[in-house]
Amino acid sequence: MINSKITRILFVCHGNICRSPMAEFIMKALVRAAGLEDEYRIESAAVSTEEIGNPIYPPAKRCLTQHGVPFDSGKRARQVTAGDYGAFDRIIVMDRSNLRRIQDILPADTEGKVRLMMSYCGEPRDVADPWYTGDFETCFQDILAGCEAMLAL
């Protein structure tokens, strides 16, 4: 049977090389483990243009690998477009800076699609950017908690 309602999720961070691709592949792994692959479409993007076309940052890849989370090594950074608002049901940003910047790209969020990642855990706080902190493990744990909470909805 084909599921007519696919949940479409777009994870967003600054450059689409650390947090948002980590979230994309963590969520894909959780969905796969739950046998729900046909019910989700999951992607990631950036609010900036700085990393467009670049692969996932090597320390982010190492962190995913250490946790047994498979990822597409061909994944390349892309920027959010205005058309993404209609193409996705949920647009999940990693921090308040992403939230501010995405408001300049997307149309008004009249459908309430845009949310902070950690709001799914009842914690409306930022996922720290490991590009600056170097702490990919804490980032991974935050994203995992957010994805698990989102999947439990």
LUMBA-749741 format. One record per residue: residue number from 1; residue in one letter; x, y, z of N, C-alpha, C in turn. Coordinates in Angstrom, 1 decimal. Layout:
<NUM; A; <X; Y; Z>; <X; Y; Z>; <X; Y; Z>>
...
//
This chain:
<1; M; <0.8; -1.2; 0.0>; <0.0; 0.0; 0.0>; <0.9; 1.3; 0.0>>
<2; I; <0.6; 2.2; -0.8>; <1.3; 3.5; -0.9>; <0.7; 4.5; 0.1>>
<3; N; <1.6; 5.1; 0.9>; <1.2; 6.1; 1.8>; <1.0; 7.4; 1.1>>
<4; S; <-0.3; 7.9; 1.2>; <-0.5; 9.2; 0.4>; <-0.1; 10.4; 1.2>>
<5; K; <0.2; 10.2; 2.5>; <0.7; 11.4; 3.3>; <2.1; 11.1; 3.8>>
<6; I; <3.0; 11.8; 3.1>; <4.4; 11.7; 3.4>; <4.8; 12.9; 4.2>>
<7; T; <5.5; 12.7; 5.3>; <5.9; 13.9; 6.1>; <7.2; 14.3; 5.5>>
<8; R; <7.3; 15.6; 5.1>; <8.5; 16.1; 4.5>; <9.1; 17.1; 5.5>>
<9; I; <10.4; 16.8; 5.8>; <11.1; 17.5; 6.8>; <12.4; 18.1; 6.2>>
<10; L; <12.6; 19.4; 6.4>; <13.9; 20.1; 6.0>; <14.6; 20.6; 7.2>>
<11; F; <15.8; 20.1; 7.5>; <16.6; 20.5; 8.6>; <17.5; 21.7; 8.0>>
<12; V; <17.7; 22.7; 8.8>; <18.4; 23.9; 8.4>; <19.4; 24.4; 9.4>>
<13; C; <20.6; 24.7; 9.0>; <21.6; 25.3; 9.8>; <22.3; 26.4; 9.0>>
<14; H; <23.4; 26.9; 9.5>; <24.1; 28.0; 8.8>; <24.6; 27.6; 7.4>>
<15; G; <25.5; 26.6; 7.4>; <26.2; 26.3; 6.2>; <25.8; 24.9; 5.5>>
<16; N; <25.0; 24.1; 6.2>; <24.6; 22.8; 5.7>; <25.8; 21.9; 5.5>>
<17; I; <26.8; 22.0; 6.4>; <27.9; 21.0; 6.4>; <28.1; 20.3; 7.8>>
<18; C; <27.4; 20.8; 8.8>; <27.6; 20.2; 10.1>; <26.2; 19.7; 10.7>>
<19; R; <25.5; 20.6; 11.4>; <24.3; 20.3; 12.1>; <23.2; 19.8; 11.2>>
<20; S; <22.8; 20.5; 10.2>; <21.6; 20.1; 9.4>; <21.9; 18.7; 8.7>>
<21; P; <23.1; 18.5; 8.1>; <23.2; 17.2; 7.5>; <23.3; 16.1; 8.6>>
<22; M; <23.8; 16.4; 9.8>; <23.8; 15.4; 10.8>; <22.4; 15.1; 11.2>>
<23; A; <21.5; 16.1; 11.3>; <20.1; 15.9; 11.6>; <19.4; 15.1; 10.5>>
<24; E; <19.7; 15.4; 9.2>; <19.1; 14.7; 8.1>; <19.4; 13.2; 8.2>>
<25; F; <20.7; 12.9; 8.5>; <21.0; 11.4; 8.5>; <20.7; 10.7; 9.8>>
<26; I; <20.7; 11.4; 10.9>; <20.2; 10.8; 12.1>; <18.7; 10.5; 12.0>>
<27; M; <17.9; 11.5; 11.5>; <16.5; 11.2; 11.3>; <16.2; 10.1; 10.3>>
<28; K; <17.0; 10.1; 9.2>; <16.8; 9.0; 8.2>; <17.1; 7.6; 8.9>>
<29; A; <18.1; 7.6; 9.7>; <18.4; 6.3; 10.4>; <17.3; 5.9; 11.4>>
<30; L; <16.8; 6.9; 12.1>; <15.7; 6.6; 13.0>; <14.4; 6.1; 12.3>>
<31; V; <14.1; 6.8; 11.2>; <13.0; 6.4; 10.4>; <13.1; 5.0; 9.8>>
<32; R; <14.4; 4.7; 9.3>; <14.7; 3.4; 8.7>; <14.5; 2.3; 9.8>>
<33; A; <15.0; 2.6; 11.0>; <15.0; 1.6; 12.1>; <13.5; 1.3; 12.5>>
<34; A; <12.7; 2.3; 12.3>; <11.2; 2.2; 12.7>; <10.4; 1.6; 11.5>>
<35; G; <11.1; 1.4; 10.4>; <10.4; 0.8; 9.2>; <9.4; 1.8; 8.6>>
<36; L; <9.7; 3.1; 8.7>; <8.8; 4.2; 8.2>; <9.4; 4.9; 7.0>>
<37; E; <10.4; 4.3; 6.3>; <11.0; 5.0; 5.2>; <10.1; 5.6; 4.2>>
<38; D; <9.0; 4.8; 3.9>; <8.0; 5.3; 2.9>; <7.2; 6.4; 3.3>>
<39; E; <7.2; 6.8; 4.6>; <6.4; 7.8; 5.2>; <7.1; 9.2; 5.3>>
<40; Y; <8.4; 9.2; 5.0>; <9.1; 10.4; 5.2>; <10.0; 10.8; 4.0>>
<41; R; <10.2; 12.1; 3.8>; <11.1; 12.6; 2.9>; <12.0; 13.6; 3.8>>
<42; I; <13.2; 13.4; 3.8>; <14.1; 14.2; 4.8>; <15.3; 14.8; 4.0>>
<43; E; <15.5; 16.1; 4.1>; <16.6; 16.7; 3.5>; <17.2; 17.8; 4.4>>
<44; S; <18.2; 18.5; 4.0>; <18.8; 19.5; 4.8>; <19.3; 20.6; 3.9>>
<45; A; <19.4; 21.8; 4.4>; <19.9; 23.0; 3.6>; <20.5; 24.0; 4.6>>
<46; A; <21.0; 25.1; 4.0>; <21.7; 26.2; 4.7>; <20.9; 27.5; 4.6>>
<47; V; <21.1; 28.4; 5.5>; <20.6; 29.8; 5.4>; <21.6; 30.7; 4.6>>
<48; S; <22.8; 30.3; 4.6>; <23.9; 31.1; 4.0>; <24.3; 30.4; 2.6>>
<49; T; <25.1; 31.2; 1.9>; <25.7; 30.7; 0.7>; <27.1; 30.3; 0.8>>
<50; E; <27.7; 30.4; 2.0>; <29.1; 30.2; 2.2>; <29.7; 28.8; 1.8>>
<51; E; <28.9; 27.8; 2.1>; <29.4; 26.4; 1.9>; <28.7; 25.7; 0.7>>
<52; I; <27.9; 26.4; -0.1>; <27.2; 25.8; -1.2>; <28.1; 24.9; -2.0>>
<53; G; <27.7; 23.7; -2.2>; <28.4; 22.7; -3.0>; <29.5; 21.9; -2.3>>
<54; N; <29.7; 22.3; -1.0>; <30.7; 21.6; -0.2>; <30.1; 20.4; 0.5>>
<55; P; <31.0; 19.3; 0.7>; <30.5; 18.1; 1.4>; <30.3; 18.3; 2.9>>
<56; I; <29.8; 17.3; 3.5>; <29.7; 17.3; 5.0>; <31.1; 17.5; 5.6>>
<57; Y; <31.2; 18.3; 6.6>; <32.4; 18.6; 7.3>; <33.0; 17.3; 7.9>>
<58; P; <34.3; 17.0; 7.7>; <34.9; 15.7; 8.1>; <34.6; 15.4; 9.6>>
<59; P; <34.7; 16.3; 10.5>; <34.4; 15.9; 11.9>; <33.0; 15.5; 12.1>>
<60; A; <32.0; 16.1; 11.4>; <30.6; 15.7; 11.4>; <30.5; 14.3; 10.9>>
<61; K; <31.2; 14.0; 9.8>; <31.2; 12.6; 9.3>; <31.7; 11.6; 10.3>>
<62; R; <32.8; 12.0; 10.9>; <33.4; 11.1; 11.9>; <32.4; 10.8; 13.1>>
<63; C; <31.8; 11.8; 13.5>; <30.8; 11.7; 14.6>; <29.7; 10.7; 14.2>>
<64; L; <29.1; 10.9; 13.0>; <28.1; 10.0; 12.5>; <28.6; 8.6; 12.4>>
<65; T; <29.8; 8.4; 11.9>; <30.4; 7.1; 11.8>; <30.5; 6.4; 13.1>>
<66; Q; <31.0; 7.2; 14.1>; <31.2; 6.7; 15.5>; <29.9; 6.2; 16.1>>
<67; H; <28.8; 6.8; 15.7>; <27.5; 6.3; 16.2>; <26.8; 5.4; 15.3>>
<68; G; <27.5; 4.9; 14.3>; <26.9; 4.0; 13.3>; <25.7; 4.5; 12.5>>
<69; V; <25.8; 5.8; 12.3>; <24.7; 6.5; 11.4>; <25.3; 6.6; 10.0>>
<70; P; <24.6; 5.9; 9.1>; <25.1; 6.0; 7.7>; <24.7; 7.4; 7.1>>
<71; F; <25.5; 7.8; 6.2>; <25.3; 9.1; 5.5>; <25.7; 9.0; 4.0>>
<72; D; <25.2; 9.9; 3.2>; <25.5; 9.9; 1.8>; <26.7; 10.8; 1.6>>
<73; S; <27.8; 10.2; 1.3>; <29.1; 11.0; 1.1>; <29.0; 11.9; -0.1>>
<74; G; <28.0; 11.8; -0.9>; <27.8; 12.7; -2.0>; <26.9; 13.9; -1.7>>
<75; K; <26.5; 14.0; -0.4>; <25.7; 15.1; 0.0>; <26.5; 16.4; -0.1>>
<76; R; <25.9; 17.4; -0.7>; <26.5; 18.7; -0.9>; <25.6; 19.8; -0.3>>
<77; A; <26.2; 20.8; 0.2>; <25.4; 21.9; 0.8>; <24.6; 22.6; -0.2>>
<78; R; <23.4; 23.0; 0.2>; <22.6; 23.8; -0.7>; <21.9; 24.9; 0.2>>
<79; Q; <21.4; 25.9; -0.4>; <20.7; 27.0; 0.4>; <19.2; 26.8; 0.3>>
<80; V; <18.6; 27.1; 1.4>; <17.1; 27.1; 1.4>; <16.6; 28.1; 0.3>>
<81; T; <15.5; 27.7; -0.3>; <14.9; 28.6; -1.3>; <13.4; 28.9; -0.8>>
<82; A; <12.8; 29.9; -1.4>; <11.5; 30.3; -1.1>; <10.5; 29.1; -1.4>>
<83; G; <10.8; 28.3; -2.4>; <10.0; 27.2; -2.8>; <10.0; 26.1; -1.8>>
<84; D; <11.0; 26.0; -0.9>; <11.1; 25.0; 0.1>; <9.9; 25.1; 1.1>>
<85; Y; <9.3; 26.3; 1.2>; <8.2; 26.4; 2.2>; <7.0; 25.6; 1.7>>
<86; G; <6.7; 25.5; 0.4>; <5.7; 24.7; -0.1>; <6.0; 23.2; -0.2>>
<87; A; <7.3; 23.0; -0.3>; <7.8; 21.6; -0.5>; <7.9; 20.8; 0.8>>
<88; F; <8.0; 21.4; 1.9>; <8.2; 20.7; 3.2>; <7.1; 21.0; 4.2>>
<89; D; <6.8; 20.0; 5.0>; <5.8; 20.2; 6.1>; <6.4; 20.8; 7.4>>
<90; R; <7.7; 20.5; 7.6>; <8.4; 21.0; 8.8>; <9.7; 21.5; 8.3>>
<91; I; <10.1; 22.7; 8.8>; <11.4; 23.3; 8.5>; <12.0; 23.5; 9.9>>
<92; I; <13.0; 22.7; 10.2>; <13.6; 22.7; 11.5>; <14.9; 23.4; 11.5>>
<93; V; <15.0; 24.5; 12.2>; <16.3; 25.2; 12.3>; <17.0; 24.9; 13.6>>
<94; M; <18.4; 25.0; 13.5>; <19.2; 24.6; 14.7>; <19.4; 25.7; 15.7>>
<95; D; <19.2; 27.0; 15.3>; <19.4; 28.0; 16.3>; <18.6; 29.3; 15.9>>
<96; R; <18.6; 30.2; 16.9>; <17.8; 31.5; 16.6>; <18.4; 32.3; 15.5>>
<97; S; <19.7; 32.2; 15.3>; <20.3; 33.0; 14.1>; <19.8; 32.4; 12.8>>
<98; N; <19.7; 31.1; 12.7>; <19.1; 30.4; 11.5>; <17.6; 30.9; 11.4>>
<99; L; <16.9; 31.0; 12.5>; <15.5; 31.4; 12.5>; <15.4; 32.8; 11.9>>
<100; R; <16.2; 33.7; 12.4>; <16.2; 35.1; 11.8>; <16.5; 35.1; 10.3>>
<101; R; <17.5; 34.4; 10.0>; <18.0; 34.4; 8.6>; <17.0; 33.8; 7.6>>
<102; I; <16.3; 32.7; 8.1>; <15.4; 32.0; 7.2>; <14.1; 32.9; 6.9>>
<103; Q; <13.8; 33.8; 7.8>; <12.7; 34.7; 7.6>; <12.9; 35.6; 6.5>>
<104; D; <14.2; 35.8; 6.1>; <14.5; 36.7; 4.9>; <14.4; 35.9; 3.6>>
<105; I; <14.4; 34.6; 3.7>; <14.4; 33.7; 2.5>; <13.0; 33.2; 2.2>>
<106; L; <12.3; 32.7; 3.3>; <11.0; 32.1; 3.1>; <9.9; 33.1; 3.1>>
<107; P; <8.7; 32.7; 2.6>; <7.5; 33.6; 2.8>; <7.1; 33.6; 4.2>>
<108; A; <6.2; 34.4; 4.6>; <5.7; 34.4; 6.0>; <5.3; 33.0; 6.4>>
<109; D; <5.6; 32.6; 7.6>; <5.3; 31.2; 8.1>; <3.9; 31.2; 8.6>>
<110; T; <2.9; 31.3; 7.7>; <1.5; 31.3; 8.1>; <1.0; 29.9; 8.5>>
<111; E; <1.8; 28.9; 8.2>; <1.3; 27.5; 8.5>; <2.1; 26.9; 9.8>>
<112; G; <3.0; 27.7; 10.4>; <3.7; 27.3; 11.5>; <4.6; 26.1; 11.3>>
<113; K; <5.3; 26.1; 10.1>; <6.2; 25.0; 9.8>; <7.6; 25.2; 10.4>>
<114; V; <8.0; 26.4; 10.6>; <9.4; 26.6; 11.1>; <9.5; 26.6; 12.6>>
<115; R; <10.4; 25.7; 13.1>; <10.6; 25.6; 14.5>; <12.0; 25.3; 14.8>>
<116; L; <12.4; 25.7; 16.1>; <13.7; 25.4; 16.6>; <13.8; 23.9; 16.9>>
<117; M; <14.9; 23.2; 16.5>; <15.1; 21.8; 16.8>; <14.8; 21.4; 18.2>>
<118; M; <15.4; 22.1; 19.2>; <15.2; 21.7; 20.5>; <13.8; 21.9; 21.1>>
<119; S; <13.0; 22.7; 20.4>; <11.6; 22.9; 20.9>; <10.9; 21.6; 20.9>>
<120; Y; <11.3; 20.6; 20.1>; <10.6; 19.3; 20.2>; <10.9; 18.5; 21.5>>
<121; C; <11.9; 19.0; 22.2>; <12.3; 18.4; 23.5>; <11.8; 19.2; 24.6>>
<122; G; <11.0; 20.2; 24.3>; <10.5; 21.1; 25.3>; <11.5; 22.1; 25.8>>
<123; E; <12.6; 22.3; 25.0>; <13.7; 23.2; 25.4>; <13.9; 24.1; 24.2>>
<124; P; <13.3; 25.3; 24.2>; <13.4; 26.2; 23.1>; <14.8; 26.9; 23.1>>
<125; R; <15.8; 26.1; 23.0>; <17.2; 26.6; 23.0>; <17.9; 26.2; 21.7>>
<126; D; <19.1; 26.8; 21.5>; <19.9; 26.5; 20.3>; <20.6; 25.1; 20.4>>
<127; V; <20.9; 24.5; 19.3>; <21.8; 23.4; 19.2>; <23.2; 24.1; 18.9>>
<128; A; <24.1; 24.0; 19.8>; <25.4; 24.7; 19.7>; <26.1; 24.3; 18.4>>
<129; D; <26.7; 25.3; 17.7>; <27.3; 25.0; 16.4>; <28.7; 24.4; 16.6>>
<130; P; <28.9; 23.2; 16.3>; <30.2; 22.5; 16.5>; <31.3; 23.1; 15.6>>
<131; W; <30.9; 23.9; 14.6>; <32.0; 24.5; 13.8>; <32.8; 25.4; 14.7>>
<132; Y; <32.1; 26.0; 15.7>; <32.8; 27.0; 16.6>; <33.2; 26.3; 17.9>>
<133; T; <32.4; 25.3; 18.4>; <32.7; 24.7; 19.7>; <33.6; 23.5; 19.5>>
<134; G; <33.6; 22.9; 18.4>; <34.4; 21.6; 18.2>; <33.7; 20.4; 18.9>>
<135; D; <32.6; 20.6; 19.6>; <31.9; 19.6; 20.3>; <30.9; 18.9; 19.5>>
<136; F; <31.3; 18.0; 18.7>; <30.3; 17.3; 17.8>; <29.5; 16.3; 18.6>>
<137; E; <30.0; 15.8; 19.7>; <29.3; 14.8; 20.5>; <28.0; 15.4; 21.1>>
<138; T; <28.2; 16.6; 21.7>; <27.0; 17.3; 22.4>; <26.0; 17.6; 21.3>>
<139; C; <26.5; 18.1; 20.2>; <25.6; 18.4; 19.0>; <24.9; 17.2; 18.6>>
<140; F; <25.6; 16.1; 18.4>; <24.9; 14.8; 18.0>; <23.8; 14.4; 19.0>>
<141; Q; <24.1; 14.5; 20.3>; <23.1; 14.1; 21.3>; <21.9; 15.0; 21.3>>
<142; D; <22.1; 16.3; 21.1>; <21.0; 17.3; 21.0>; <20.1; 16.9; 19.8>>
<143; I; <20.8; 16.7; 18.7>; <20.0; 16.4; 17.5>; <19.3; 15.1; 17.6>>
<144; L; <19.9; 14.1; 18.2>; <19.3; 12.8; 18.4>; <18.0; 12.9; 19.2>>
<145; A; <18.2; 13.7; 20.3>; <17.0; 13.9; 21.2>; <15.9; 14.6; 20.5>>
<146; G; <16.2; 15.6; 19.7>; <15.2; 16.3; 18.9>; <14.5; 15.4; 17.9>>
<147; C; <15.3; 14.7; 17.2>; <14.8; 13.8; 16.2>; <13.9; 12.7; 16.8>>
<148; E; <14.3; 12.1; 17.9>; <13.5; 11.1; 18.6>; <12.2; 11.7; 19.0>>
<149; A; <12.2; 12.9; 19.6>; <11.0; 13.5; 20.0>; <10.1; 13.8; 18.9>>
<150; M; <10.6; 14.3; 17.8>; <9.8; 14.6; 16.6>; <9.2; 13.3; 16.0>>
<151; L; <9.9; 12.2; 16.0>; <9.4; 11.0; 15.5>; <8.3; 10.4; 16.4>>
<152; A; <8.4; 10.7; 17.7>; <7.4; 10.2; 18.6>; <6.0; 10.9; 18.5>>
<153; L; <6.0; 12.0; 17.7>; <4.7; 12.8; 17.6>; <3.7; 12.0; 16.9>>
//
